Amino acid sequence: GAEAVPGRLTASEREALVAPLRQVFARGQDADHDGLTPGFLEGVRHQRLVRGRAPGHRGVLVGEVVDVRRGKGEVVVRLTVGVKRGDGVVFDGGRRGMREEGEEGGAVYALHDAATGAVLEPADEARTAGAAVVVRFGRGAVDLSRVRLGDAVWRTRDHALEAATRLLIGDQ
């Protein structure tokens, strides 16, 4: 493993600090562009700051749709980052007009392991990264006819991070 250097963060310490910042501040665009940059410290390079694809706040890219079960009101997502009940997600198929019409998404109502069917609780968030999960939303909350295989899935809201932030702000 990497040796600790006095006065410098290890890779795991850095990631632990950057992950919440990515959720709050990043204008992520795709798997290669998470949206966190040195900003204007590199000079005026607007395309380096935000690519034109989706300049609004997207949060964190968390996975890709691998199955849509419209009859059951479920979407199966292969996650790259953990997600939990209460988080907000949006489906991005990169289709023209989708932003103008409003993207599909909503709050996660329930999560199940796609392989075993086991219910996943918020405490299971870390182990959902890399897994295929069944995502369910509240009745009628998401129009699954607009969700397609291969759509990117973004976590637009981290329920636990928002709750912790409210505590911090209320503490001042």
C-alpha positions, -999 to 999 in steps of 0.1 A, spaced: 0 0 0 9 36 -2 30 50 26 16 79 46 35 112 39 34 137 68 10 166 59 -6 148 30 -37 127 27 -37 91 18 -58 81 -12 -85 66 10 -85 97 33 -88 120 2 -117 99 -12 -136 100 21 -134 138 20 -141 142 -17 -171 119 -20 -195 141 -1 -182 172 -20 -188 155 -53 -225 149 -42 -230 185 -32 -210 205 -57 -201 184 -88 -217 190 -121 -208 155 -133 -212 148 -169 -203 111 -174 -181 84 -161 -150 103 -172 -160 137 -159 -172 137 -123 -175 175 -122 -149 184 -96 -121 205 -111 -95 229 -97 -119 256 -109 -105 289 -120 -72 281 -104 -62 268 -139 -73 301 -155 -105 308 -175 -112 275 -191 -149 272 -190 -151 238 -209 -128 224 -183 -152 235 -156 -185 223 -170 -189 205 -203 -219 216 -223 -237 182 -221 -256 189 -189 -244 220 -171 -268 217 -142 -260 200 -109 -262 162 -115 -248 149 -83 -229 116 -86 -230 91 -114 -240 59 -96 -247 33 -123 -265 21 -154 -299 7 -161 -296 -31 -169 -333 -40 -169 -367 -22 -167 -395 -42 -153 -424 -19 -161 -451 -44 -150 -435 -46 -115 -426 -9 -113 -389 -17 -109 -356 -8 -125 -325 -29 -121 -294 -8 -119 -257 -20 -119 -242 4 -93 -207 17 -93 -214 38 -61 -237 28 -32 -273 40 -30 -298 38 -2 -335 42 4 -344 79 5 -318 90 -20 -330 108 -51 -320 95 -85 -325 106 -121 -322 85 -153 -302 101 -181 -305 85 -215 -288 114 -233 -319 116 -256 -326 149 -273 -354 168 -256 -353 148 -224 -339 178 -204 -366 201 -217 -394 176 -210 -380 168 -176 -359 138 -168 -374 108 -151 -364 102 -115 -375 103 -79 -368 92 -44 -358 56 -39 -386 39 -20 -370 4 -17 -339 -14 -27 -334 -52 -32 -304 -73 -41 -311 -83 -77 -295 -118 -72 -311 -128 -39 -341 -105 -36 -329 -95 -1 -341 -61 12 -313 -36 14 -313 -12 43 -295 22 44 -268 5 65 -261 -17 34 -252 13 12 -214 5 10 -220 -31 -1 -244 -20 -29 -214 -5 -48 -206 -29 -77 -239 -48 -73 -270 -51 -93 -300 -38 -73 -337 -36 -79 -349 0 -74 -385 7 -65 -402 41 -64 -434 53 -49 -465 44 -68 -468 65 -99 -437 86 -90 -416 76 -121 -428 70 -156 -409 38 -164 -419 40 -201 -393 68 -203 -365 47 -188 -343 26 -211 -316 0 -209 -282 17 -208 -295 49 -192 -270 65 -168 -283 68 -133 -273 98 -112 -278 103 -74 -292 138 -73 -299 138 -35 -282 120 -7 -307 118 21 -282 111 49 -258 138 37 -286 163 37 -297 153 72 -261 156 85 -258 190 68 -290 202 84 -276 192 118 -243 210 111 -261 242 100 -285 240 129 -255 237 153 -242 272 144 
